[in-house]
Amino acid sequence: MRDPNQVLENTVRRCREKDILIPTFAQMADPGLIPEKVREELKGIGLWDLHPRNLFRITWKNEPRDRGGGFGKVNYLEIPRELTGIKARLIMILGKYFPTGAHKVGAAFGCLVPRLISGEFDPTTQKAVWPSTGNYCRGGAYDSVLLGCTPVAILPEEMSKERFEWLKEVGSEIYATAGCESNVKEIYDKCWELKRQFGDRVVVLNQFDEIGNPTWHFNIPGRALEEVFNLERREGERLSAVCLTQGSAGTLAAADYLKEVFPGVKLTVGEALQCPTLLYNGFGGHRIEGIGDKHVPWVHNLRQTDLVAAIDDNACVALARLFNEPAGKNFLKGIGVPGEAVDRLDLLGISSIANLLSAIKTARYFEYDENDILMSIATDSMELYGSRIEEYREQSGEYTDTRAAVDYNRYIADLGIDYMLETSYYDRKRMHNLKYFTWIEQQGRELEDLNAQWYDAAWWTDQFRSTAELDEKITEFNAKTGLLRKYG
C-alpha cells in the first residue's frame, strides 16, 4: 500500500523539477485568469509543443495559430443553411485548436490531475494507461508528458496511422489491440492483462468509466457552448437541441450543463448505424473513428438522452471526401455554399461529420425553423485523418464532380429521419440497463452505483460540480511546488 503523503511529496518534487504549473478549471474556462507570466512564455511556444506551459492551452479559446498564440473568444463555425438544407441554424465549436488537435486532451486532464494533486498517482514510479479508440489516448499521452508522467496508450490496430505515428513521436508505450473502432472489450482485456502483470505500477485511466471525463465536459465545453449561443443568438431565437455522438459519452455531459441553463433543450445522441447499440441493442464494426464502441459507457447519463440517431458510416466517409477533395469543394461552391465556409470544412473530422448529420436529422425530425439553433462539437479536424483520404482514393478512385453530386444529394439533401428514436422513460432505462453486462459482470463495478445513476440525480450533479473544490486543491498543490509564487 502506497503512502499518499509520500506519493504527494514525490509528485510535488517532480513538478518542481520540471517547472510544471497546473491550470485550474476556472482558467480553462476563462483564460483571462491565467497569470501574465504564463501568457508571456506562451508567446514563444508552439501549440503542439511538449512544454508544460501548454497545459494552459487546454481551452476552447486559443488563438487559431500554430505558434505563439494568445487567447480570444471560443473557436466555432456556423454551418451555412446552403449546405445543411435545414431552416434552423447549426453552430459547432472547434477542437482543432487544442494541443494535439482534439479536445480530448481536456478529458484526459480531468482524469489524471485529480489523482496527481491528491497523492493517488506517483509519476516517479507509476505509468498512466490510456485505453482509447483514438483521441483520448493521444490527449492522455500528451498530458502525461507535460505533467512528468510516463504514458501507455492502448488502441485498436485499425485506427489511423497518424495516431500511432504521433504516439511514437511523444515517447508513449503503445499496445495495438485486435479490431477496429468498436472493439473496446479487447482494450479492456489488455488493461486487465497489464494490471495482472505490473500490479500498481500501472494506473488505468479509462475514459469510459472515469467521472473526471464528463466532469471536464460539463464544466468546460458546456460553458463554451453556452457562451457561443449567447454571442450568436438573435431576437426570438432559442437553443433547441445539442447533437453529439456517443463515444466515451463524456462529451454528452456538456448537454447536462446546457439542460440546466436552458430547460427544454433536447439532446440527440448519435451512433454508427453499423453498430446501433442504443437504438437496437446492436453491435458491429464501423469506420467513424471516435464513437460507437459496442457498449454503453459507465459515464453516460441516459436520463438526459432525448433522441437517438444512427448515422451510416458510408455517409461520413463520403462526406469526408466531399468536404476535402477539390472536386467536392468546387461542387459545394457551385450550388451556393459560401466559399469561406467550404474552405473551413476541413475543421470537421470524421466523427464531427457524424455530429453534423445527427443535427440535420434532428432538425428534420422536430421540424425546426428559423427561430431554432442547434449546437454541436467538432471534436477534431481532418488534419488527423489525412491517410484516410488517401486510402479512400486508392479504394474508390479519384473523386469526380459526379461523385460529389451523388454524395451531397444522397447523404445531405435526401437525409431522412429513419433510424431514429425519440426516447420514452423505458427506452432510456432499457439503454441504461445495458451497462450491467459490461460494467457489473465484466469490469467489477458496484450494482448499488448502477442503480444510483438511474434513481439519484445527485450521483451525477454532485460530481460534476466538484471543480471549485478541485481548483482549491490545484492552487494548494501549485503553492507547494513554489511555482504559484514564481508565476503569480
C-alpha positions in Angstrom: 0.0 0.0 0.0 1.5 3.3 -1.1 1.6 6.2 1.5 -0.4 9.1 -0.1 1.7 11.6 1.7 4.9 10.2 0.3 3.3 9.9 -3.2 2.2 13.6 -3.0 5.7 14.6 -1.9 7.2 12.7 -4.9 4.7 14.4 -7.2 5.4 17.9 -5.8 9.2 17.3 -6.3 8.7 16.1 -9.8 6.6 19.1 -10.8 9.1 21.5 -9.1 12.0 19.9 -11.0 10.2 20.1 -14.4 8.7 23.5 -13.8 5.1 22.2 -14.1 2.4 24.7 -13.1 -1.1 23.1 -13.3 -4.0 25.3 -14.5 -7.3 25.4 -12.7 -10.7 24.5 -14.3 -11.6 28.2 -13.9 -8.6 29.2 -16.0 -9.5 26.6 -18.7 -13.0 28.1 -18.9 -11.7 31.7 -18.8 -8.1 32.2 -19.9 -8.3 35.8 -18.7 -7.5 34.3 -15.3 -4.1 32.9 -16.5 -1.1 34.7 -14.9 0.6 37.2 -17.2 4.0 35.5 -16.9 2.5 32.3 -18.3 1.0 34.3 -21.2 4.4 35.8 -21.9 6.0 32.4 -22.1 3.3 31.0 -24.4 4.3 33.7 -27.0 7.4 31.5 -27.8 5.7 28.1 -27.6 4.1 26.2 -30.4 0.5 24.9 -29.9 1.6 21.2 -30.0 5.0 21.6 -28.3 5.7 19.2 -25.5 6.1 22.1 -23.0 4.4 22.2 -19.6 3.1 25.7 -20.2 0.8 24.3 -22.9 -1.3 22.9 -20.1 -2.8 26.4 -20.1 -3.9 25.9 -23.7 -6.4 23.3 -22.7 -9.2 25.7 -23.6 -11.6 26.4 -26.4 -10.3 29.9 -26.6 -6.8 29.5 -28.1 -5.9 31.9 -30.8 -6.1 29.8 -34.0 -2.4 29.8 -34.9 0.4 27.2 -34.7 2.8 29.2 -32.6 2.8 32.0 -30.0 -0.9 32.5 -29.9 -2.8 34.1 -27.1 -6.5 33.8 -26.2 -9.7 35.2 -27.5 -13.3 34.0 -27.9 -14.4 30.4 -28.3 -13.4 29.0 -31.7 -16.5 28.0 -33.6 -18.0 27.5 -37.0 -21.6 28.1 -38.2 -22.5 25.6 -40.9 -24.5 27.5 -43.5 -28.0 26.6 -44.5 -26.9 26.3 -48.1 -25.0 23.2 -47.0 -27.3 21.7 -44.4 -30.6 22.3 -46.2 -32.4 22.9 -42.9 -34.1 26.1 -41.7 -32.5 26.1 -38.3 -29.0 27.4 -37.6 -26.3 24.9 -36.7 -23.2 26.1 -34.8 -20.2 23.8 -33.9 -17.4 24.7 -31.5 -14.0 23.6 -32.8 -11.5 21.1 -31.2 -8.7 21.6 -33.8 -7.1 24.5 -31.8 -6.4 22.4 -28.7 -2.9 20.9 -28.4 -3.0 17.6 -30.2 -5.7 19.0 -32.5 -8.6 17.5 -30.4 -10.5 18.4 -27.3 -10.0 15.1 -25.6 -6.7 16.5 -24.2 -9.1 18.2 -21.7 -10.9 15.0 -20.8 -7.6 13.3 -20.1 -6.6 16.3 -17.9 -9.8 15.8 -15.9 -8.9 12.2 -15.2 -5.2 12.5 -14.3 -4.8 15.8 -12.5 -7.2 15.0 -9.6 -5.1 11.9 -8.8 -1.8 13.8 -9.0 -2.8 16.6 -6.6 -4.3 14.2 -4.1 -1.4 11.7 -3.8 -3.2 8.9 -5.7 -0.7 8.7 -8.6 3.0 8.7 -8.3 4.7 10.0 -11.6 8.1 8.8 -10.4 7.1 5.1 -10.1 3.7 4.6 -11.9 2.7 4.7 -15.5 -0.6 6.2 -16.8 -2.5 3.8 -19.0 -4.9 5.4 -21.6 -7.3 2.9 -23.2 -9.0 4.5 -26.2 -10.1 4.3 -29.8 -8.2 7.4 -30.7 -8.1 11.0 -29.5 -8.3 10.2 -25.8 -5.1 8.2 -25.6 -3.4 10.9 -27.7 -4.6 13.5 -25.2 -3.6 11.3 -22.3 -0.1 10.7 -23.7 0.3 14.5 -24.3 -0.9 15.4 -20.8 1.3 12.7 -19.2 4.4 14.1 -20.9 3.6 17.7 -19.8 2.8 16.5 -16.3 6.0 14.5 -15.9 4.3 11.1 -16.2 5.0 8.0 -18.3 2.2 7.3 -20.7 0.9 3.9 -22.1 -1.5 4.0 -25.0 -3.9 1.2 -25.8 -5.9 1.4 -29.0 -7.2 -0.9 -31.8 -4.8 -1.7 -34.6 -7.1 -0.4 -37.3 -7.0 3.2 -36.1 -5.5 5.8 -38.5 -1.7 5.6 -38.9 -1.4 9.2 -37.8 -2.5 8.2 -34.3 0.3 5.6 -34.0 3.0 7.8 -35.6 2.2 10.7 -33.2 2.2 8.4 -30.1 5.6 7.1 -31.1 6.9 10.7 -31.5 5.9 11.7 -28.0 7.5 8.6 -26.5 4.4 6.7 -25.4 4.4 3.0 -24.9 1.8 1.6 -27.4 -0.3 -1.6 -27.4 -2.3 -2.2 -30.5 -5.3 -4.5 -29.8 -7.2 -6.5 -32.4 -10.0 -5.0 -34.4 -11.5 -1.6 -35.3 -13.3 1.3 -33.7 -15.9 -0.8 -31.9 -13.6 -3.4 -30.5 -13.4 -2.0 -27.0 -13.6 -5.2 -25.0 -10.2 -6.1 -26.4 -8.9 -2.8 -25.0 -10.3 -3.6 -21.6 -8.8 -7.1 -21.7 -5.4 -5.6 -22.3 -5.9 -3.3 -19.3 -6.6 -6.2 -17.1 -3.5 -8.0 -18.5 -1.3 -5.1 -17.7 -2.7 -4.8 -14.2 -2.0 -8.5 -13.6 1.5 -8.2 -15.0 2.6 -4.9 -13.4 0.3 -4.5 -10.4 0.0 -1.0 -9.0 2.9 0.2 -11.2 0.3 0.9 -13.8 -2.8 3.1 -13.3 -5.6 2.7 -15.8 -7.4 5.9 -16.7 -10.4 4.6 -18.6 -12.4 7.4 -20.2 -15.4 5.1 -20.4 -15.8 4.9 -16.6 -13.7 7.8 -15.2 -16.0 10.5 -13.8 -13.3 13.1 -14.5 -14.1 12.8 -18.2 -17.8 14.0 -18.0 -16.9 16.4 -15.2 -14.5 18.2 -17.5 -17.0 18.3 -20.3 -19.8 19.5 -18.1 -17.8 22.5 -16.9 -15.6 23.4 -19.9 -17.3 22.5 -23.2 -20.7 23.1 -21.6 -19.8 26.6 -20.7 -18.2 27.2 -24.1 -21.4 26.2 -25.9 -23.4 28.5 -23.7 -21.0 31.4 -24.4 -21.2 30.9 -28.2 -25.0 30.6 -28.1 -25.3 33.8 -26.1 -22.9 35.5 -28.5 -24.8 34.4 -31.6 -28.4 34.3 -30.6 -30.7 36.9 -32.2 -34.1 38.2 -31.0 -36.6 35.4 -31.0 -34.1 32.6 -31.4 -33.8 29.7 -28.9 -31.4 26.9 -28.2 -33.4 23.9 -29.2 -31.0 20.9 -29.4 -27.5 19.7 -28.7 -26.4 17.0 -31.1 -23.4 14.8 -30.1 -22.2 11.3 -30.8 -21.6 8.7 -28.1 -18.0 7.7 -27.9 -16.9 7.6 -24.3 -20.1 9.6 -23.5 -18.0 12.2 -21.7 -18.8 14.9 -24.2 -22.6 14.3 -23.6 -22.2 15.9 -20.2 -21.9 19.3 -21.9 -25.6 18.8 -22.6 -26.2 18.1 -18.9 -24.9 21.6 -18.2 -26.9 23.2 -21.0 -30.1 21.5 -19.9 -29.7 23.2 -16.5 -29.2 26.6 -18.1 -31.8 26.2 -20.9 -34.6 23.9 -19.7 -36.3 22.2 -22.6 -33.2 21.8 -24.8 -33.1 18.4 -26.4 -30.1 16.1 -26.5 -29.6 13.9 -29.6 -27.1 11.1 -29.2 -25.7 9.8 -32.4 -24.1 6.4 -33.0 -23.0 4.4 -36.0 -25.7 2.6 -38.0 -23.3 -0.3 -38.3 -23.1 -0.5 -34.5 -26.6 0.5 -33.2 -26.1 -0.3 -29.5 -28.5 2.3 -28.1 -31.0 2.0 -30.9 -31.3 -1.8 -31.2 -29.0 -3.3 -28.5 -26.9 -3.9 -31.6 -23.2 -4.4 -32.4 -20.8 -4.4 -35.3 -17.7 -2.8 -36.8 -17.7 0.7 -38.3 -15.5 3.4 -39.6 -16.5 6.5 -37.6 -13.3 6.8 -35.6 -14.0 8.1 -32.1 -17.6 6.9 -31.5 -19.8 3.8 -31.1 -18.0 1.2 -29.1 -20.4 -1.7 -28.8 -21.4 -1.0 -25.2 -22.9 1.8 -23.1 -20.2 3.7 -21.2 -20.4 3.9 -17.4 -20.3 7.7 -17.5 -23.3 8.1 -19.9 -26.3 9.7 -18.0 -29.1 8.1 -20.0 -31.8 10.1 -18.3 -30.7 13.1 -20.4 -31.0 11.4 -23.8 -34.0 12.6 -25.7 -33.3 11.3 -29.2 -31.0 8.6 -30.7 -29.9 8.9 -34.3 -28.0 6.2 -36.1 -25.5 7.5 -38.7 -24.3 5.5 -41.7 -20.6 5.3 -41.7 -20.7 5.3 -45.5 -22.1 8.9 -45.2 -19.2 10.0 -43.1 -16.6 8.6 -45.4 -18.3 10.0 -48.5 -18.7 13.5 -46.9 -15.1 13.5 -45.7 -14.2 13.3 -49.4 -16.8 15.8 -50.4 -15.6 18.3 -47.9 -11.9 17.8 -48.6 -11.4 16.8 -52.2 -11.0 19.6 -54.8 -14.0 18.3 -56.9 -16.1 18.2 -53.8 -15.3 21.8 -52.7 -16.0 23.1 -56.2 -19.3 21.3 -56.3 -20.4 22.9 -53.0 -19.4 26.3 -54.1 -21.3 25.7 -57.3 -24.6 25.1 -55.5 -24.2 28.3 -53.5 -22.4 27.3 -50.3 -20.3 30.3 -49.4 -16.6 29.8 -50.4 -15.4 30.8 -47.0 -17.4 28.1 -45.3 -16.4 25.5 -47.8 -12.7 26.3 -47.2 -13.2 25.7 -43.5 -15.0 22.3 -43.7 -11.6 20.6 -43.1 -12.2 21.6 -39.5 -14.6 18.7 -39.2 -13.0 15.3 -38.7 -14.9 12.0 -39.3 -16.8 11.9 -36.0 -17.5 15.6 -36.4 -19.3 14.9 -39.7 -21.4 12.3 -37.8 -22.3 15.1 -35.4 -23.3 17.3 -38.3 -25.5 14.6 -39.7 -27.1 14.0 -36.3 -28.0 17.7 -36.2 -29.6 17.7 -39.7 -31.6 14.6 -38.8 -32.7 16.2 -35.5 -33.8 19.4 -37.3 -35.9 17.5 -39.8 -37.3 15.2 -37.1 -38.6 18.1 -35.0 -39.3 20.3 -38.0 -37.2 23.1 -36.5 -37.5 26.5 -38.2 -35.6 29.8 -38.5 -36.0 30.5 -34.7 -34.2 27.3 -33.7 -30.5 27.0 -33.0 -28.8 23.6 -32.8 -25.3 23.2 -31.4 -22.6 20.6 -31.6 -18.9 20.0 -31.3 -16.3 19.3 -34.0 -14.1 17.2 -31.7 -11.2 17.2 -34.2 -10.3 18.1 -37.8 -9.4 16.2 -40.9 -5.7 17.1 -40.1 -5.7 13.9 -38.1 -7.1 11.7 -40.9 -5.0 12.6 -44.0 -4.1 9.0 -44.6 -7.8 8.0 -44.7 -8.4 10.3 -47.7 -5.5 8.6 -49.4 -6.9 5.2 -48.6 -10.4 6.1 -49.9 -8.8 7.4 -53.1 -7.0 4.1 -53.6 -10.1 2.1 -52.9 -12.6 4.1 -54.9 -10.6 6.1 -57.4 -10.3 9.8 -58.0 -13.1 12.0 -56.6 -15.2 13.5 -59.5 -17.9 16.1 -60.0 -20.4 13.4 -60.5 -19.4 11.6 -57.3 -19.7 14.9 -55.4 -23.2 15.5 -56.7 -24.3 11.9 -55.8 -22.8 12.2 -52.3 -24.3 15.5 -51.5 -27.8 14.6 -52.6 -27.7 11.1 -51.1 -26.2 11.9 -47.7 -27.3 15.5 -47.0 -30.1 16.8 -49.3 -32.0 13.5 -49.0 -31.0 12.7 -45.4 -34.2 11.4 -43.7 -35.4 10.7 -40.2 -35.0 6.9 -40.5 -33.1 5.1 -37.8 -34.1 7.5 -35.0 -35.8 7.0 -31.7 -37.4 9.7 -29.5 -36.9 8.1 -26.1 -39.6 7.3 -23.5 -38.8 6.7 -19.9 -38.4 3.0 -20.5 -36.4 3.4 -23.7 -33.8 5.3 -21.6 -34.0 2.7 -18.8 -33.5 -0.1 -21.3 -30.3 1.6 -22.6 -29.1 2.3 -19.0 -29.6 -1.4 -18.1 -27.2 -2.4 -20.9 -24.4 -1.1 -18.6 -25.0 -4.1 -16.3 -23.4 -6.6 -18.7 -20.2 -4.6 -19.3 -19.7 -2.9 -16.0 -21.1 -5.2 -13.3 -20.4 -8.6 -14.9 -17.1 -7.8 -16.6 -15.5 -4.8 -15.0 -16.3 -5.1 -11.4 -18.4 -2.0 -10.8 -21.0 -2.0 -8.0 -24.7 -2.7 -8.6 -25.6 -0.1 -6.0 -23.9 2.6 -8.1 -25.6 1.4 -11.2 -28.9 1.9 -9.6 -27.9 5.2 -8.0 -27.1 6.5 -11.5 -30.6 5.9 -12.5 -32.6 6.8 -9.4 -30.4 9.5 -7.8 -29.8 12.6 -9.9 -27.3 13.8 -7.3 -25.0 10.9 -8.3 -24.1 12.9 -11.3 -24.5 16.6 -10.3 -22.6 16.3 -7.1 -19.5 15.1 -9.0 -19.9 17.5 -12.0 -20.0 20.4 -9.6 -16.8 19.4 -7.8 -14.5 21.7 -9.8 -14.4 24.5 -7.3 -13.0 22.1 -4.7 -10.6 20.7 -7.3 -9.4 24.2 -8.1 -8.6 24.9 -4.4 -6.5 21.7 -4.3 -4.8 22.6 -7.6 -3.9 26.0 -6.1 -2.6 24.4 -2.9 -0.5 22.0 -5.0 1.0 24.8 -7.0 1.9 26.6 -3.8 3.7 23.5 -2.6 5.8 23.3 -5.7 6.7 27.0 -5.3 5.5 27.8 -8.9 2.5 29.7 -7.8 4.7 32.3 -6.2 7.0 32.3 -9.3 4.2 33.0 -11.8 2.0 35.0 -9.5 
